């Protein structure tokens, strides 16, 4: 039996706007009939709720694309 094979990892960097905390739950001040608060779930506008951004690509003088 083979061991667990992790999924391939795509390099990414943490979103600079949300620091990786991509979704925030904001209480609206009102309550549901059972007493719990109504929450608004808001995603980061930069990373769209993922918490990461793809690595930036740059072109070197030799014309090679590298991750920065």
MMTF fields as JSON, N, C-alpha, C and O atoms, coordinates in Angstrom:
{
  "mmtfVersion": "1.0.0",
  "mmtfProducer": "UNKNOWN",
  "numBonds": 271,
  "numAtoms": 272,
  "numGroups": 68,
  "numChains": 1,
  "numModels": 1,
  "chainsPerModel": [1],
  "groupsPerChain": [68],
  "chainIdList": ["A"],
  "bondAtomList": [4, 2, 8, 6, 12, 10, 16, 14, 20, 18, 24, 22, 28, 26, 32, 30, 36, 34, 40, 38, 44, 42, 48, 46, 52, 50, 56, 54, 60, 58, 64, 62, 68, 66, 72, 70, 76, 74, 80, 78, 84, 82, 88, 86, 92, 90, 96, 94, 100, 98, 104, 102, 108, 106, 112, 110, 116, 114, 120, 118, 124, 122, 128, 126, 132, 130, 136, 134, 140, 138, 144, 142, 148, 146, 152, 150, 156, 154, 160, 158, 164, 162, 168, 166, 172, 170, 176, 174, 180, 178, 184, 182, 188, 186, 192, 190, 196, 194, 200, 198, 204, 202, 208, 206, 212, 210, 216, 214, 220, 218, 224, 222, 228, 226, 232, 230, 236, 234, 240, 238, 244, 242, 248, 246, 252, 250, 256, 254, 260, 258, 264, 262, 268, 266],
  "bondOrderList": [1, 1, 1, 1, 1, 1, 1, 1, 1, 1, 1, 1, 1, 1, 1, 1, 1, 1, 1, 1, 1, 1, 1, 1, 1, 1, 1, 1, 1, 1, 1, 1, 1, 1, 1, 1, 1, 1, 1, 1, 1, 1, 1, 1, 1, 1, 1, 1, 1, 1, 1, 1, 1, 1, 1, 1, 1, 1, 1, 1, 1, 1, 1, 1, 1, 1, 1],
  "groupList": [{"groupName": "UNK", "atomNameList": ["N", "CA", "C", "O"], "elementList": ["N", "C", "C", "O"], "formalChargeList": [0, 0, 0, 0], "bondAtomList": [1, 0, 2, 1, 3, 2], "bondOrderList": [1, 1, 2], "singleLetterCode": "X", "chemCompType": "L-PEPTIDE LINKING"}],
  "groupTypeList": [0, 0, 0, 0, 0, 0, 0, 0, 0, 0, 0, 0, 0, 0, 0, 0, 0, 0, 0, 0, 0, 0, 0, 0, 0, 0, 0, 0, 0, 0, 0, 0, 0, 0, 0, 0, 0, 0, 0, 0, 0, 0, 0, 0, 0, 0, 0, 0, 0, 0, 0, 0, 0, 0, 0, 0, 0, 0, 0, 0, 0, 0, 0, 0, 0, 0, 0, 0],
  "groupIdList": [1, 2, 3, 4, 5, 6, 7, 8, 9, 10, 11, 12, 13, 14, 15, 16, 17, 18, 19, 20, 21, 22, 23, 24, 25, 26, 27, 28, 29, 30, 31, 32, 33, 34, 35, 36, 37, 38, 39, 40, 41, 42, 43, 44, 45, 46, 47, 48, 49, 50, 51, 52, 53, 54, 55, 56, 57, 58, 59, 60, 61, 62, 63, 64, 65, 66, 67, 68],
  "secStructList": [7, 7, 7, 7, 7, 7, 7, 7, 7, 7, 7, 3, 3, 3, 7, 6, 6, 6, 6, 6, 7, 7, 3, 3, 3, 3, 3, 3, 3, 3, 3, 7, 6, 6, 1, 7, 3, 3, 3, 3, 3, 3, 3, 7, 6, 6, 6, 6, 6, 1, 1, 3, 3, 3, 7, 7, 3, 3, 3, 7, 6, 6, 1, 7, 3, 3, 3, 7],
  "xCoordList": [0.845, 0.0, 0.897, 1.861, 0.565, 1.385, 0.981, -0.136, 1.896, 1.624, 0.866, 0.601, 0.534, -0.194, 0.715, 1.838, 0.231, 0.978, 0.355, -0.809, 1.115, 0.534, 0.248, 0.914, -0.737, -1.08, 0.064, 0.757, 0.269, 1.335, 1.059, -0.075, 2.092, 1.946, 2.364, 3.46, 1.476, 1.827, 2.382, 1.768, 3.511, 4.063, 3.114, 2.563, 2.941, 2.081, 2.648, 3.464, 2.215, 2.64, 1.411, 0.325, 1.577, 0.466, 0.019, 0.84, -1.273, -1.848, -1.388, -1.52, -0.851, -0.374, -1.499, -1.262, -2.699, -3.803, -4.473, -4.857, -4.619, -5.333, -4.421, -4.881, -3.141, -2.165, -2.605, -2.277, -3.342, -3.754, -5.102, -5.634, -5.668, -6.993, -7.993, -8.382, -8.402, -9.09, -10.559, -11.112, -11.207, -12.628, -12.852, -12.307, -13.645, -13.972, -15.467, -16.268, -15.845, -17.25, -17.559, -17.015, -18.427, -18.743, -20.167, -21.106, -20.343, -21.707, -22.455, -21.908, -23.717, -24.501, -25.237, -25.76, -25.29, -25.995, -27.383, -27.938, -27.957, -29.28, -29.118, -28.027, -30.215, -30.185, -31.249, -32.281, -30.966, -31.941, -32.972, -32.729, -34.128, -35.136, -34.612, -35.128, -33.59, -33.052, -31.996, -31.443, -31.708, -30.789, -29.378, -28.581, -29.05, -27.704, -27.599, -28.602, -26.391, -26.181, -26.169, -25.756, -26.627, -26.556, -25.147, -24.706, -24.439, -23.068, -22.98, -23.653, -22.15, -21.835, -20.449, -19.494, -20.328, -19.032, -18.482, -19.078, -17.339, -16.755, -15.392, -14.552, -15.171, -13.889, -12.97, -13.425, -11.677, -10.671, -10.818, -10.951, -10.795, -10.949, -9.724, -9.831, -8.555, -7.331, -7.166, -6.896, -7.33, -7.107, -8.415, -8.393, -9.543, -10.875, -11.163, -11.794, -10.699, -11.027, -10.111, -10.426, -8.996, -8.091, -6.973, -6.458, -6.585, -5.506, -4.118, -3.136, -4.037, -2.74, -2.844, -3.933, -1.709, -1.606, -0.543, 0.393, -0.655, 0.401, 1.702, 1.695, 2.802, 4.098, 4.193, 3.703, 4.828, 5.033, 6.082, 7.045, 5.901, 6.87, 7.654, 7.093, 8.931, 9.728, 10.649, 11.03, 10.992, 11.839, 13.26, 13.489, 14.211, 15.608, 16.213, 15.586, 17.432, 18.121, 18.342, 18.408, 18.456, 18.669, 17.365, 17.374, 16.245, 14.963, 14.309, 13.396, 14.76, 14.208, 13.189, 13.453, 12.028, 10.997, 11.271, 11.397, 11.365, 11.599, 10.559, 9.997, 10.31, 9.382, 10.119, 11.273, 9.447, 10.073, 9.326, 9.697],
  "yCoordList": [-1.169, 0.0, 1.241, 1.33, 2.164, 3.365, 4.385, 4.355, 5.279, 6.339, 7.48, 7.488, 8.42, 9.602, 10.449, 10.776, 10.799, 11.67, 13.056, 13.224, 14.052, 15.392, 15.955, 15.612, 16.811, 17.455, 18.362, 18.924, 18.51, 19.408, 20.833, 21.309, 21.488, 22.832, 23.874, 23.819, 24.817, 25.931, 27.042, 27.402, 27.579, 28.644, 29.842, 30.271, 30.358, 31.527, 32.343, 31.858, 33.563, 34.407, 34.894, 34.98, 35.209, 35.672, 37.045, 37.901, 37.232, 38.496, 39.642, 39.549, 40.72, 41.831, 42.664, 43.389, 42.575, 43.387, 42.75, 43.454, 41.416, 40.76, 39.889, 39.308, 39.781, 38.956, 37.504, 36.846, 36.995, 35.602, 35.347, 34.242, 36.344, 36.205, 36.769, 37.934, 35.933, 36.395, 36.73, 37.506, 36.172, 36.42, 36.95, 36.415, 37.991, 38.566, 38.426, 38.617, 38.093, 38.028, 39.284, 39.481, 40.126, 41.41, 41.35, 41.113, 41.561, 41.558, 42.814, 43.917, 42.631, 43.764, 44.494, 45.585, 43.918, 44.557, 43.991, 44.13, 43.352, 42.749, 41.29, 40.725, 40.697, 39.305, 38.477, 38.993, 37.184, 36.219, 35.955, 36.291, 35.354, 35.049, 34.151, 34.206, 33.323, 32.448, 33.146, 32.525, 34.426, 35.195, 35.31, 36.083, 34.567, 34.67, 35.923, 36.43, 36.411, 37.652, 37.39, 36.327, 38.373, 38.33, 38.768, 39.85, 37.936, 38.233, 38.447, 37.772, 39.386, 39.588, 39.009, 39.399, 38.09, 37.501, 38.245, 38.229, 38.896, 39.743, 39.192, 38.939, 39.005, 38.514, 39.677, 40.773, 39.425, 40.417, 40.713, 39.795, 41.982, 42.376, 42.104, 42.013, 41.971, 41.743, 40.276, 39.958, 39.376, 37.945, 37.186, 35.983, 37.867, 37.282, 36.118, 35.138, 36.228, 35.233, 34.032, 33.073, 34.038, 32.886, 33.059, 32.066, 34.289, 34.547, 34.537, 34.87, 34.156, 34.115, 34.775, 34.94, 35.142, 35.678, 34.884, 34.39, 34.745, 34.052, 34.842, 36.063, 34.135, 34.811, 35.733, 35.422, 36.869, 37.797, 37.224, 36.597, 37.436, 36.979, 38.177, 39.257, 37.996, 39.086, 38.528, 37.358, 39.363, 38.99, 39.455, 40.628, 38.528, 38.886, 39.465, 39.456, 39.967, 40.55, 39.509, 39.848, 38.238, 37.17, 36.726, 35.854, 37.32, 36.958, 35.761, 35.165, 35.394, 34.252, 34.765, 35.733, 34.116, 34.496, 33.757, 32.532, 34.495, 33.892, 34.412, 35.492, 33.623, 34.055, 34.97, 34.723, 36.023, 36.972, 36.984, 37.716],
  "zCoordList": [0.0, 0.0, 0.0, 0.76, -0.844, -0.948, 0.107, 0.623, 0.415, 1.384, 0.741, -0.461, 1.562, 1.097, 0.216, 0.603, -0.957, -1.858, -1.809, -2.172, -1.364, -1.302, -2.685, -3.663, -2.748, -4.018, -4.445, -3.597, -5.746, -6.191, -5.711, -5.759, -5.259, -4.692, -5.714, -6.272, -5.947, -6.82, -5.945, -4.941, -6.304, -5.471, -5.406, -6.42, -4.231, -4.045, -2.898, -2.114, -2.813, -1.7, -0.955, -1.528, 0.303, 1.128, 0.634, 0.306, 0.59, 0.121, 1.025, 2.245, 0.448, 1.273, 1.89, 2.856, 1.358, 1.891, 3.1, 4.034, 3.096, 4.197, 5.05, 6.033, 4.704, 5.436, 5.563, 6.55, 4.579, 4.577, 5.233, 5.127, 5.91, 6.509, 5.509, 5.594, 4.564, 3.37, 3.562, 2.782, 4.573, 4.779, 6.189, 7.154, 6.303, 7.61, 7.851, 6.936, 9.087, 9.478, 10.284, 11.371, 9.752, 10.374, 10.923, 10.163, 12.234, 12.78, 12.343, 12.368, 11.94, 11.445, 12.562, 12.338, 13.756, 14.868, 15.091, 16.181, 14.073, 14.242, 14.651, 14.57, 15.088, 15.545, 14.821, 14.391, 14.702, 14.186, 15.281, 16.44, 14.939, 15.959, 17.087, 18.203, 16.809, 17.861, 18.727, 19.634, 18.462, 19.29, 18.751, 19.282, 17.714, 17.15, 16.294, 15.792, 16.135, 15.372, 13.866, 13.404, 13.13, 11.671, 11.285, 11.672, 10.525, 10.122, 8.622, 7.843, 8.232, 6.821, 6.584, 7.256, 5.645, 5.315, 4.105, 3.028, 4.295, 3.258, 2.875, 3.739, 1.569, 1.06, 0.724, 0.397, 0.81, 0.431, -1.061, -1.871, -1.415, -2.815, -3.666, -4.889, -3.039, -3.8, -4.179, -5.337, -3.197, -3.461, -3.676, -3.937, -3.572, -3.79, -2.85, -3.244, -1.609, -0.594, -0.532, 0.172, -1.234, -1.181, -0.166, 0.348, 0.137, 1.082, 0.464, 1.127, -0.804, -1.488, -2.853, -3.405, -3.374, -4.725, -5.464, -4.835, -6.776, -7.516, -7.44, -7.282, -7.553, -7.558, -8.752, -9.838, -8.541, -9.651, -10.589, -10.147, -11.844, -12.845, -13.34, -13.522, -13.556, -14.117, -15.182, -15.148, -16.105, -17.227, -16.931, -16.639, -17.007, -16.764, -18.034, -19.093, -17.918, -19.073, -20.167, -21.349, -19.768, -20.743, -21.398, -22.267, -20.988, -21.584, -20.924, -21.497, -19.721, -19.002, -17.985, -17.272, -17.92, -16.957, -15.655, -15.651, -14.544, -13.232, -12.253, -12.437, -11.204, -10.158, -9.201, -8.85, -8.783, -7.844, -6.54, -5.623]
}
